[in-house]
């Protein structure tokens, strides 16, 4: 996934590591800052098909 250049300063979004749509809670241990583009790209996904292996893989978790 291409990322937008850092020189385009934008406000950060508070993102749910486990999305509310999948029963994630709005508590400190489940919240993280991300850029708006990354947050909107991920949406409610927590896993996706890895294009190299074809296997289901967990998406990036900044705390792991």
N, C-alpha and C positions, 0 to 999 in steps of 0.2 A: 504494500500500500504506500504510494508516494505521500510524503508529508509536505505541507506548505513551508516555505522558508521562514526561519526564525525572525527575519527582519520585519515581517508583517505582524506587528504587536497587536494582539487581540486579548480581550478579557478571558480569564480561565473559567471553566465550568466546574461545578462540584458534580462529580460523577459517582454513581453507585457501582462498586466493584461487582456486586451481585445485583443486577437491575431490579427495581421495584416490580417490574412486570413478571419476574420469576421469584417473587416473594422476598427480595432483598429488603432490608430495613434501612431507614434513614437514621442510622446511628454512626457515631464517629468511626468505629472499626470497619464500617462498610463504605466510607466516603473517601474520595481521592480527587485531586485536581487534575484536570486534563484540558487540552485546548478544545475549543468548540468543534473544530473539524473532526478530531479523533472521536470525541464523544458522540457526535451525530453519525459518524461512519459505523461505529460499533452498534449503536442502538441497544436493543435488549439481548444481543448475543453474548453468550459466555463461552461458546465453542464453535468451531467451524472446520470444514474440510481443509486439511493441509494440502496445498497444490503439489508439493513434491512427493509426499508419501501416499496421498489419497485417503489418509486416515483422519478420523475425527480427533481434533486436538483442542485443548483449552486455550483460550485467548490470553494474551499477556495480563498477568496480575503483578502490579508493581511491588507488592509486598512479599512476593515469593522469590 
